[in-house]
Amino acid sequence: MSAAKRKKKSTALTNGPSETLDTELSELESETSVEELEEAAVAASALIAQVVAEAKAERKVSLPEPSAPPFIDFDKVSIAFNGRKVLDKVSFHVGRGQTLCILGRSGVGKSVSLRILLGFLKPDSGRISVDGQEISTLNERDMQEIRKHVTMVFQNGALFDSLTVGENIAFPLREKGGLAEDQIEQLVTRLLELVGASETVSLLPSSLSTGQRRCIAIARALAAQPEAILYDEPTTMVDPIMGRNIGDLIQRLKLQLGITSIVVTHDMRFAIRLADLVLFLEGGEARFFGPLDEFLHCPDPHVQQFLTLDEYNPPRPLAVADQLPGQ
Protein backbone atom coordinates (compact mmCIF):
# COMPACT_ATOMS: atom_id res chain seq x y z
CA MET A 1 0.00 0.00 0.00
CA SER A 2 1.28 3.49 -0.83
CA ALA A 3 2.48 5.91 1.85
CA ALA A 4 -0.36 8.29 0.91
CA LYS A 5 -3.00 5.61 1.54
CA ARG A 6 -1.37 4.64 4.84
CA LYS A 7 -1.39 8.28 5.88
CA LYS A 8 -5.10 8.58 4.94
CA LYS A 9 -6.03 5.56 7.09
CA SER A 10 -3.89 6.86 9.97
CA THR A 11 -5.72 10.21 9.80
CA ALA A 12 -9.09 8.42 9.87
CA LEU A 13 -8.13 6.63 13.07
CA THR A 14 -6.81 9.82 14.65
CA ASN A 15 -10.06 11.62 13.96
CA GLY A 16 -11.82 8.80 15.80
CA PRO A 17 -15.53 7.95 16.07
CA SER A 18 -16.66 11.56 15.70
CA GLU A 19 -16.21 11.26 11.92
CA THR A 20 -19.15 10.00 9.86
CA LEU A 21 -18.61 6.37 8.84
CA ASP A 22 -20.80 6.06 5.76
CA THR A 23 -20.96 2.67 4.06
CA GLU A 24 -20.36 3.43 0.39
CA LEU A 25 -19.86 -0.05 -1.04
CA SER A 26 -20.97 1.10 -4.48
CA GLU A 27 -17.66 2.94 -4.77
CA LEU A 28 -15.58 -0.13 -3.98
CA GLU A 29 -13.26 -0.74 -6.96
CA SER A 30 -12.17 -4.19 -8.14
CA GLU A 31 -8.51 -3.27 -7.69
CA THR A 32 -8.91 -3.02 -3.88
CA SER A 33 -6.30 -5.40 -2.53
CA VAL A 34 -6.57 -7.99 0.23
CA GLU A 35 -4.07 -5.91 2.20
CA GLU A 36 -6.38 -2.87 2.02
CA LEU A 37 -9.38 -4.90 3.18
CA GLU A 38 -7.39 -6.36 6.08
CA GLU A 39 -6.25 -2.88 7.14
CA ALA A 40 -9.86 -1.68 6.85
CA ALA A 41 -10.93 -4.47 9.22
CA VAL A 42 -8.23 -3.43 11.72
CA ALA A 43 -9.37 0.19 11.44
CA ALA A 44 -12.99 -0.88 11.96
CA SER A 45 -12.08 -2.81 15.11
CA ALA A 46 -10.22 0.20 16.50
CA LEU A 47 -13.12 2.54 15.80
CA ILE A 48 -15.63 0.14 17.36
CA ALA A 49 -13.46 -0.13 20.48
CA GLN A 50 -13.37 3.66 20.82
CA VAL A 51 -17.16 3.99 20.45
CA VAL A 52 -17.71 1.19 22.97
CA ALA A 53 -15.42 2.98 25.44
CA GLU A 54 -17.45 6.18 24.98
CA ALA A 55 -20.73 4.33 25.47
CA LYS A 56 -19.47 2.61 28.63
CA ALA A 57 -18.32 5.94 30.06
CA GLU A 58 -21.82 7.39 29.57
CA ARG A 59 -23.69 4.48 31.15
CA LYS A 60 -24.96 5.08 34.68
CA VAL A 61 -27.06 1.96 35.13
CA SER A 62 -26.13 -1.71 35.38
CA LEU A 63 -27.97 -4.57 33.75
CA PRO A 64 -30.71 -6.31 35.72
CA GLU A 65 -29.58 -9.47 37.50
CA PRO A 66 -29.32 -12.42 35.09
CA SER A 67 -31.58 -14.44 37.38
CA ALA A 68 -34.47 -11.96 36.92
CA PRO A 69 -37.28 -13.43 34.79
CA PRO A 70 -37.48 -11.89 31.30
CA PHE A 71 -40.21 -9.35 30.60
CA ILE A 72 -40.34 -10.36 26.91
CA ASP A 73 -39.47 -13.89 25.83
CA PHE A 74 -39.26 -15.24 22.25
CA ASP A 75 -38.84 -19.01 22.21
CA LYS A 76 -38.05 -20.80 18.92
CA VAL A 77 -40.38 -18.58 16.87
CA SER A 78 -40.80 -19.34 13.16
CA ILE A 79 -42.82 -17.65 10.42
CA ALA A 80 -42.85 -18.01 6.62
CA PHE A 81 -44.40 -16.01 3.78
CA ASN A 82 -45.22 -17.79 0.51
CA GLY A 83 -43.02 -20.70 1.47
CA ARG A 84 -40.02 -18.52 2.37
CA LYS A 85 -38.94 -18.71 5.99
CA VAL A 86 -38.42 -15.23 7.40
CA LEU A 87 -37.76 -16.35 10.97
CA ASP A 88 -36.54 -19.87 11.70
CA LYS A 89 -36.65 -20.90 15.39
CA VAL A 90 -35.50 -17.48 16.60
CA SER A 91 -35.11 -17.08 20.36
CA PHE A 92 -34.30 -14.06 22.53
CA HIS A 93 -35.37 -12.49 25.81
CA VAL A 94 -35.32 -9.02 27.35
CA GLY A 95 -35.39 -8.19 31.04
CA ARG A 96 -37.19 -5.25 32.62
CA GLY A 97 -35.38 -2.00 31.96
CA GLN A 98 -33.07 -3.52 29.35
CA THR A 99 -32.56 -2.36 25.77
CA LEU A 100 -32.28 -4.94 23.01
CA CYS A 101 -31.10 -3.87 19.56
CA ILE A 102 -32.05 -6.11 16.64
CA LEU A 103 -29.48 -5.89 13.84
CA GLY A 104 -29.10 -7.37 10.39
CA ARG A 105 -29.41 -6.61 6.72
CA SER A 106 -32.68 -5.54 5.10
CA GLY A 107 -35.27 -8.27 4.72
CA VAL A 108 -34.01 -10.61 7.45
CA GLY A 109 -37.10 -10.32 9.67
CA LYS A 110 -36.17 -7.55 12.10
CA SER A 111 -39.46 -5.63 11.81
CA VAL A 112 -41.42 -8.88 11.49
CA SER A 113 -40.27 -9.76 15.02
CA LEU A 114 -41.86 -6.57 16.37
CA ARG A 115 -45.14 -7.20 14.56
CA ILE A 116 -45.30 -10.71 15.98
CA LEU A 117 -44.73 -9.29 19.46
CA LEU A 118 -47.71 -6.96 19.07
CA GLY A 119 -49.95 -9.64 17.60
CA PHE A 120 -50.19 -8.09 14.14
CA LEU A 121 -48.70 -11.33 12.78
CA LYS A 122 -49.17 -14.85 14.12
CA PRO A 123 -46.14 -17.17 14.16
CA ASP A 124 -46.25 -20.56 12.50
CA SER A 125 -44.62 -22.08 15.56
CA GLY A 126 -42.91 -21.09 18.78
CA ARG A 127 -43.88 -19.34 21.97
CA ILE A 128 -43.98 -15.64 22.91
CA SER A 129 -44.61 -14.37 26.42
CA VAL A 130 -44.89 -10.90 27.94
CA ASP A 131 -44.46 -10.56 31.69
CA GLY A 132 -44.92 -14.30 32.02
CA GLN A 133 -48.13 -14.45 29.97
CA GLU A 134 -48.24 -16.55 26.79
CA ILE A 135 -49.55 -14.27 24.01
CA SER A 136 -48.99 -16.17 20.76
CA THR A 137 -52.47 -17.74 20.92
CA LEU A 138 -54.43 -14.71 22.19
CA ASN A 139 -57.30 -13.26 20.17
CA GLU A 140 -57.43 -9.60 19.08
CA ARG A 141 -59.45 -8.45 22.10
CA ASP A 142 -56.93 -9.94 24.53
CA MET A 143 -54.01 -8.54 22.51
CA GLN A 144 -55.43 -5.05 22.96
CA GLU A 145 -54.79 -5.47 26.68
CA ILE A 146 -51.21 -6.53 25.98
CA ARG A 147 -50.70 -3.42 23.80
CA LYS A 148 -51.50 -1.24 26.81
CA HIS A 149 -48.25 -2.51 28.31
CA VAL A 150 -46.18 -2.93 25.13
CA THR A 151 -46.50 -0.27 22.44
CA MET A 152 -44.67 0.56 19.23
CA VAL A 153 -43.21 3.62 17.54
CA PHE A 154 -43.55 3.11 13.78
CA GLN A 155 -41.19 4.56 11.17
CA ASN A 156 -43.83 7.03 9.92
CA GLY A 157 -44.99 7.91 13.43
CA ALA A 158 -48.58 6.75 12.71
CA LEU A 159 -49.98 10.08 13.92
CA PHE A 160 -53.50 11.29 13.12
CA ASP A 161 -53.03 13.83 10.32
CA SER A 162 -56.20 15.78 11.16
CA LEU A 163 -55.28 16.27 14.84
CA THR A 164 -52.73 18.66 16.27
CA VAL A 165 -49.69 17.36 18.10
CA GLY A 166 -51.35 18.07 21.45
CA GLU A 167 -54.54 16.29 20.39
CA ASN A 168 -52.54 13.29 19.15
CA ILE A 169 -50.85 12.89 22.53
CA ALA A 170 -54.11 13.48 24.40
CA PHE A 171 -55.94 10.82 22.38
CA PRO A 172 -54.85 7.75 24.41
CA LEU A 173 -55.41 9.67 27.64
CA ARG A 174 -59.01 10.46 26.67
CA GLU A 175 -59.55 6.88 25.48
CA LYS A 176 -58.38 5.55 28.82
CA GLY A 177 -60.73 7.89 30.72
CA GLY A 178 -60.67 8.97 34.36
CA LEU A 179 -58.88 12.28 33.80
CA ALA A 180 -60.27 15.82 33.69
CA GLU A 181 -59.36 17.99 30.69
CA ASP A 182 -57.02 20.20 32.72
CA GLN A 183 -55.17 17.07 33.91
CA ILE A 184 -54.87 15.85 30.33
CA GLU A 185 -53.48 19.23 29.22
CA GLN A 186 -50.91 19.12 32.01
CA LEU A 187 -49.80 15.62 31.01
CA VAL A 188 -49.52 16.61 27.35
CA THR A 189 -47.33 19.57 28.33
CA ARG A 190 -45.07 17.39 30.48
CA LEU A 191 -44.72 14.73 27.79
CA LEU A 192 -43.80 17.30 25.15
CA GLU A 193 -41.22 18.75 27.51
CA LEU A 194 -39.79 15.27 28.07
CA VAL A 195 -39.24 14.72 24.33
CA GLY A 196 -38.07 18.30 23.74
CA ALA A 197 -40.94 19.35 21.47
CA SER A 198 -43.01 21.82 23.51
CA GLU A 199 -43.18 24.30 20.63
CA THR A 200 -45.07 21.83 18.41
CA VAL A 201 -48.20 21.45 20.57
CA SER A 202 -50.55 23.32 18.20
CA LEU A 203 -49.00 22.13 14.92
CA LEU A 204 -50.33 19.48 12.56
CA PRO A 205 -48.12 16.43 11.83
CA SER A 206 -47.79 17.45 8.17
CA SER A 207 -45.77 20.51 9.23
CA LEU A 208 -43.23 18.48 11.23
CA SER A 209 -39.95 16.94 10.14
CA THR A 210 -39.51 13.17 10.18
CA GLY A 211 -37.47 13.37 13.38
CA GLN A 212 -40.06 15.57 15.10
CA ARG A 213 -42.83 13.13 14.16
CA ARG A 214 -40.82 10.31 15.73
CA CYS A 215 -40.45 12.28 18.96
CA ILE A 216 -44.18 13.07 19.03
CA ALA A 217 -44.92 9.38 18.41
CA ILE A 218 -42.75 8.51 21.42
CA ALA A 219 -44.62 11.08 23.53
CA ARG A 220 -47.96 9.60 22.48
CA ALA A 221 -46.69 6.10 23.26
CA LEU A 222 -45.66 7.27 26.74
CA ALA A 223 -49.14 8.71 27.34
CA ALA A 224 -50.41 5.13 27.57
CA GLN A 225 -47.88 4.48 30.39
CA PRO A 226 -46.37 1.36 28.79
CA GLU A 227 -43.81 -0.91 30.36
CA ALA A 228 -42.05 -1.53 27.04
CA ILE A 229 -41.67 0.38 23.77
CA LEU A 230 -40.71 -1.14 20.42
CA TYR A 231 -38.92 1.11 17.90
CA ASP A 232 -38.83 0.31 14.17
CA GLU A 233 -35.77 1.98 12.60
CA PRO A 234 -36.06 5.20 14.68
CA THR A 235 -33.12 6.93 12.97
CA THR A 236 -34.05 6.17 9.36
CA MET A 237 -34.38 9.36 7.25
CA VAL A 238 -33.39 11.71 10.07
CA ASP A 239 -30.30 13.90 10.27
CA PRO A 240 -27.41 12.89 12.60
CA ILE A 241 -28.30 15.49 15.25
CA MET A 242 -31.93 14.37 15.46
CA GLY A 243 -30.78 10.74 15.43
CA ARG A 244 -28.59 11.41 18.45
CA ASN A 245 -31.45 13.24 20.19
CA ILE A 246 -33.74 10.24 19.66
CA GLY A 247 -31.05 7.95 21.05
CA ASP A 248 -30.61 10.19 24.10
CA LEU A 249 -34.39 10.17 24.62
CA ILE A 250 -34.59 6.36 24.51
CA GLN A 251 -31.74 6.21 27.02
CA ARG A 252 -33.45 8.72 29.35
CA LEU A 253 -36.67 6.71 29.29
CA LYS A 254 -34.65 3.69 30.38
CA LEU A 255 -32.76 5.48 33.15
CA GLN A 256 -35.60 7.65 34.50
CA LEU A 257 -38.67 5.46 33.93
CA GLY A 258 -37.24 1.95 33.66
CA ILE A 259 -38.78 1.46 30.21
CA THR A 260 -37.88 -1.77 28.44
CA SER A 261 -36.94 -1.15 24.80
CA ILE A 262 -36.51 -3.22 21.65
CA VAL A 263 -34.89 -1.22 18.85
CA VAL A 264 -34.72 -2.40 15.26
CA THR A 265 -31.87 -0.55 13.57
CA HIS A 266 -29.23 -0.81 10.86
CA ASP A 267 -27.07 1.85 12.56
CA MET A 268 -24.20 0.23 14.49
CA ARG A 269 -23.10 3.46 16.17
CA PHE A 270 -26.68 3.99 17.38
CA ALA A 271 -26.84 0.40 18.65
CA ILE A 272 -23.51 0.67 20.46
CA ARG A 273 -24.77 3.72 22.39
CA LEU A 274 -28.01 2.02 23.47
CA ALA A 275 -27.77 -1.77 23.54
CA ASP A 276 -27.51 -3.95 26.60
CA LEU A 277 -28.30 -6.95 24.41
CA VAL A 278 -27.96 -7.59 20.66
CA LEU A 279 -29.89 -9.96 18.39
CA PHE A 280 -28.26 -10.41 14.98
CA LEU A 281 -30.44 -11.97 12.28
CA GLU A 282 -29.13 -13.50 9.06
CA GLY A 283 -30.93 -15.85 6.70
CA GLY A 284 -33.90 -16.15 9.03
CA GLU A 285 -31.72 -17.36 11.90
CA ALA A 286 -30.44 -15.77 15.08
CA ARG A 287 -26.71 -15.88 14.37
CA PHE A 288 -26.02 -14.14 17.69
CA PHE A 289 -27.90 -13.21 20.82
CA GLY A 290 -26.20 -11.84 23.90
CA PRO A 291 -24.46 -8.82 25.49
CA LEU A 292 -23.13 -6.02 23.31
CA ASP A 293 -19.46 -6.60 24.20
CA GLU A 294 -19.68 -10.25 23.17
CA PHE A 295 -21.34 -9.29 19.89
CA LEU A 296 -18.51 -6.94 18.98
CA HIS A 297 -16.02 -9.79 19.41
CA CYS A 298 -18.20 -12.58 18.03
CA PRO A 299 -16.15 -14.84 15.67
CA ASP A 300 -19.18 -15.74 13.52
CA PRO A 301 -18.19 -14.80 9.93
CA HIS A 302 -21.62 -13.22 9.21
CA VAL A 303 -21.26 -10.98 12.27
CA GLN A 304 -17.69 -10.04 11.40
CA GLN A 305 -18.68 -9.22 7.82
CA PHE A 306 -21.53 -7.00 9.05
CA LEU A 307 -19.25 -5.14 11.48
CA THR A 308 -16.43 -4.72 8.97
CA LEU A 309 -18.60 -3.52 6.10
CA ASP A 310 -20.49 -1.16 8.41
CA GLU A 311 -17.24 0.61 9.31
CA TYR A 312 -15.32 0.27 6.04
CA ASN A 313 -14.63 3.46 4.06
CA PRO A 314 -13.61 2.48 0.51
CA PRO A 315 -10.95 4.50 -1.34
CA ARG A 316 -12.31 7.64 -2.96
CA PRO A 317 -12.14 7.70 -6.76
CA LEU A 318 -9.46 9.92 -8.24
CA ALA A 319 -10.45 13.42 -9.30
CA VAL A 320 -11.13 13.75 -13.03
CA ALA A 321 -8.06 15.97 -13.48
CA ASP A 322 -5.84 13.29 -11.92
CA GLN A 323 -7.08 10.70 -14.42
CA LEU A 324 -6.26 12.73 -17.56
CA PRO A 325 -3.35 11.44 -19.69
CA GLY A 326 -0.08 13.18 -19.02
CA GLN A 327 -1.12 14.39 -15.55
Sequence and secondary structure as in RCSB ss.txt:
>XXXX:A:sequence
MSAAKRKKKSTALTNGPSETLDTELSELESETSVEELEEAAVAASALIAQVVAEAKAERKVSLPEPSAPPFIDFD
KVSIAFNGRKVLDKVSFHVGRGQTLCILGRSGVGKSVSLRILLGFLKPDSGRISVDGQEISTLNERDMQEIRKHV
TMVFQNGALFDSLTVGENIAFPLREKGGLAEDQIEQLVTRLLELVGASETVSLLPSSLSTGQRRCIAIARALAAQ
PEAILYDEPTTMVDPIMGRNIGDLIQRLKLQLGITSIVVTHDMRFAIRLADLVLFLEGGEARFFGPLDEFLHCPD
PHVQQFLTLDEYNPPRPLAVADQLPGQ
>XXXX:A:secstr
  HHHHHHHHHHHHHGGGS     GGG  TT  HHHHHHHHHHHHHHHHHHHHHHHHH       TTS  SEEEE
EEEEEETTEEEEEEEEEEE TT EEEEE STTSSHHHHHHHHTTSS  SEEEEEETTEE TT  HHHHHHHTTTE
EEE TTTT  TTS HHHHHHHHHHHH    HHHHHHHHHHHHHHTT GGGTTS GGGS HHHHHHHHHHHHHHT 
 SEEEEESTTTTS HHHHHHHHHHHHHHHHHH  EEEEE S HHHHHHH SEEEEEETTEEEEEEEHHHHHT   
HHHHHHHHHHH        HHHHSTT 
